[in-house]
Amino acid sequence: MPPIIRLATGDDAEAVRAIYAPFCDAVSHVSFEVEAPSVEEMRRRIENTLSHHPWLVSEEGGEILGYVYAGPHRERAAYRWSVDVSAYIGRRRSGVGRGLYRSLFAILKLQGFMSAFAGATLPNEASVGLHRAMGFEEVGVYRRVGFKAGAWRDVVWWRLALREPPDDPAEPLTLEQAQRLNGWAGALASGLPLIRTPASV
C-alpha cells in the first residue's frame, strides 16, 4: 500500500513514542527531554494537541514513518495566530518530513494561522536542511540555552510565513471547524507527492 497522511489518534501513541524516544536518550541532544514520555503521556499529548491544532502521521502498511504537529507559540492571547511546529521522522531521506510538513502547513493556512516557528538544537544537519528546504528563515539563536549530552547547547529558531497577516485577522479555526471546509481533504493530501516509496528511493 502507498503511504498515506492522516490525523493522528491516541492509538498512535506507542508508535509515535518509538520514533521519539531515541531523541530523549542521554547521548542525544535533539530533544531537551531527558526521559522519554510514557505511552500514556504520549497519548495525552496527541489528544490535547488535536483539540485545536493538527498532529499528522505518515503511515505505510500499518507502519508510522514519521509525525509532525503544531501547538501554540506562546500562551498570551495576542500570539494566537502563531504556532510552533515539530517534526520527527522514522524513515529518513524518503521525503516523509517534507511531505508531512507540506500537509501540516496547508492545514494551518486553512485554519487561519499566520506564522509557524520551529527550533532545533545544534548541530542538527537533518533538521536544518529540512527547515531551509521548506522555506523557513532563521530568526535567531539561543546561545548555550540547555545542557544535554555533556555540553551546553545552542538552539536555532526559524519562522515560516504561512500567509500575509491582515490588519483585522479573523479568529483561527479549530481543527474540527477546519475539517468541515471543502479544502480539508486537499490540504491533508497535499504532501503525499513528496513522499517516496522504498522502491523509488
C-alpha positions as CSV (number, residue, x, y, z in Angstrom):
1,M,0.0,0.0,0.0
2,P,1.3,3.5,-0.8
3,P,1.9,5.9,2.1
4,I,-0.9,8.0,3.5
5,I,-1.0,11.1,5.6
6,R,-3.7,11.3,8.2
7,L,-4.6,12.9,11.6
8,A,-3.0,11.0,14.5
9,T,-5.2,9.4,17.1
10,G,-4.4,8.4,20.7
11,D,-3.9,4.8,19.4
12,D,-0.8,6.0,17.6
13,A,0.9,6.8,20.9
14,E,3.1,3.7,21.1
15,A,4.4,4.1,17.5
16,V,5.0,7.8,17.9
17,R,6.8,7.2,21.2
18,A,9.1,4.6,19.5
19,I,10.2,7.3,16.9
20,Y,10.6,10.0,19.6
21,A,12.2,8.0,22.4
22,P,15.8,7.8,21.0
23,F,16.0,11.6,20.8
24,C,15.5,11.7,24.6
25,D,18.4,9.5,25.4
26,A,21.3,10.9,27.4
27,V,23.6,10.6,24.3
28,S,21.2,12.6,22.1
29,H,20.9,16.4,22.2
30,V,18.0,16.6,19.7
31,S,15.3,16.8,22.4
32,F,15.8,18.5,25.7
33,E,13.7,16.0,27.4
34,V,15.9,13.7,29.4
35,E,13.5,10.8,29.7
36,A,11.1,9.5,27.0
37,P,7.4,10.1,27.9
38,S,5.3,7.0,28.6
39,V,2.9,5.7,26.1
40,E,0.1,7.1,28.2
41,E,1.7,10.6,28.3
42,M,2.2,10.5,24.6
43,R,-1.4,9.6,24.1
44,R,-2.3,12.6,26.3
45,R,-0.1,14.9,24.2
46,I,-1.6,13.8,21.0
47,E,-5.2,14.1,22.2
48,N,-4.6,17.5,23.8
49,T,-3.0,18.9,20.6
50,L,-5.9,17.7,18.4
51,S,-8.3,19.7,20.4
52,H,-7.2,22.7,18.4
53,H,-4.0,22.0,16.3
54,P,-3.1,19.3,13.8
55,W,-1.0,16.3,14.6
56,L,-0.3,14.3,11.5
57,V,1.4,10.9,10.8
58,S,2.6,9.3,7.6
59,E,1.7,5.7,7.5
60,E,2.5,2.9,5.1
61,G,1.3,-0.7,5.6
62,G,0.4,0.0,9.2
63,E,3.9,1.4,10.0
64,I,4.2,5.0,11.2
65,L,7.0,6.6,9.1
66,G,7.1,9.9,10.9
67,Y,4.9,12.6,12.5
68,V,4.6,16.4,12.7
69,Y,2.4,18.6,14.9
70,A,1.7,22.2,15.7
71,G,0.9,24.0,19.0
72,P,0.6,27.5,20.5
73,H,3.7,29.7,20.1
74,R,3.1,31.3,23.5
75,E,0.2,31.5,25.9
76,R,-0.6,35.2,25.7
77,A,-3.7,35.9,23.6
78,A,-2.1,38.1,21.0
79,Y,0.1,35.2,20.0
80,R,-2.8,33.0,18.9
81,W,-2.2,33.4,15.2
82,S,1.3,31.9,15.5
83,V,2.2,28.3,16.1
84,D,5.3,26.2,16.9
85,V,5.8,23.1,14.8
86,S,7.9,20.0,15.2
87,A,8.8,17.0,13.0
88,Y,10.2,13.6,14.0
89,I,10.9,11.1,11.2
90,G,11.5,7.4,11.4
91,R,12.2,6.8,7.7
92,R,14.9,9.3,6.7
93,R,15.7,10.5,3.2
94,S,12.4,9.5,1.7
95,G,10.6,12.8,1.6
96,V,8.5,11.9,4.7
97,G,9.4,15.1,6.6
98,R,8.8,17.4,3.6
99,G,5.5,15.7,2.8
100,L,4.2,15.8,6.3
101,Y,5.3,19.5,6.7
102,R,3.6,20.5,3.4
103,S,0.3,18.9,4.6
104,L,0.7,20.5,8.1
105,F,1.2,24.0,6.7
106,A,-1.7,23.6,4.3
107,I,-4.0,22.8,7.2
108,L,-2.6,25.6,9.3
109,K,-3.3,28.0,6.5
110,L,-6.8,26.6,6.2
111,Q,-7.3,27.3,9.9
112,G,-6.1,30.9,9.5
113,F,-2.7,30.8,11.3
114,M,-0.2,33.4,10.1
115,S,3.3,32.2,11.1
116,A,5.0,28.9,12.1
117,F,8.1,28.8,14.2
118,A,10.5,25.9,14.7
119,G,13.5,25.3,16.9
120,A,16.3,22.8,16.7
121,T,19.3,22.1,18.9
122,L,22.6,22.5,17.1
123,P,24.3,20.8,15.4
124,N,21.5,19.0,13.5
125,E,22.1,18.9,9.8
126,A,18.9,17.0,9.0
127,S,16.7,19.5,10.8
128,V,18.5,22.5,9.4
129,G,18.2,21.0,5.9
130,L,14.5,20.2,6.2
131,H,13.5,23.6,7.5
132,R,15.6,25.5,4.9
133,A,14.0,23.3,2.2
134,M,10.5,24.2,3.4
135,G,11.2,27.9,3.2
136,F,11.9,28.8,6.8
137,E,14.0,31.8,7.6
138,E,16.4,31.9,10.6
139,V,15.4,34.5,13.2
140,G,18.0,33.9,15.8
141,V,19.9,31.5,18.0
142,Y,19.6,31.0,21.7
143,R,23.2,30.5,22.8
144,R,24.0,27.8,25.4
145,V,20.4,27.6,26.4
146,G,20.3,24.0,27.5
147,F,22.7,21.4,28.9
148,K,22.4,17.9,27.3
149,A,24.7,15.1,26.3
150,G,27.6,16.6,28.3
151,A,27.6,20.0,26.7
152,W,25.9,23.4,26.6
153,R,23.7,23.5,23.5
154,D,22.5,26.3,21.2
155,V,19.0,26.3,19.7
156,V,18.3,27.9,16.4
157,W,14.8,29.3,15.6
158,W,13.2,29.7,12.3
159,R,10.0,31.4,11.0
160,L,7.8,30.5,8.1
161,A,5.2,32.9,6.9
162,L,2.0,31.0,6.2
163,R,0.1,33.9,4.8
164,E,0.2,37.7,4.7
165,P,-1.2,39.0,8.0
166,P,-4.3,41.2,7.5
167,D,-4.9,44.3,9.6
168,D,-8.0,42.7,11.1
169,P,-7.4,39.0,11.3
170,A,-10.3,36.5,11.9
171,E,-10.0,34.1,14.7
172,P,-8.2,30.9,13.8
173,L,-10.5,28.0,13.2
174,T,-10.4,24.9,15.5
175,L,-9.3,21.7,13.9
176,E,-12.9,20.5,14.0
177,Q,-14.1,23.6,12.1
178,A,-11.3,23.2,9.5
179,Q,-12.3,19.6,8.8
180,R,-15.7,20.8,7.7
181,L,-14.2,23.1,4.9
182,N,-14.2,22.0,1.3
183,G,-10.4,22.4,1.2
184,W,-9.7,20.0,4.1
185,A,-9.1,16.8,2.1
186,G,-6.8,18.5,-0.4
187,A,-4.8,20.2,2.3
188,L,-4.3,16.9,4.2
189,A,-3.2,15.1,1.0
190,S,-1.1,17.9,-0.4
191,G,2.2,16.4,0.9
192,L,1.8,12.9,-0.5
193,P,3.6,13.6,-3.8
194,L,6.8,14.4,-1.9
195,I,6.9,11.0,-0.1
196,R,8.9,8.3,-2.0
197,T,8.2,4.6,-1.5
198,P,11.2,2.3,-0.8
199,A,11.2,1.2,-4.4
200,S,11.6,4.7,-5.7
201,V,14.1,5.9,-3.1
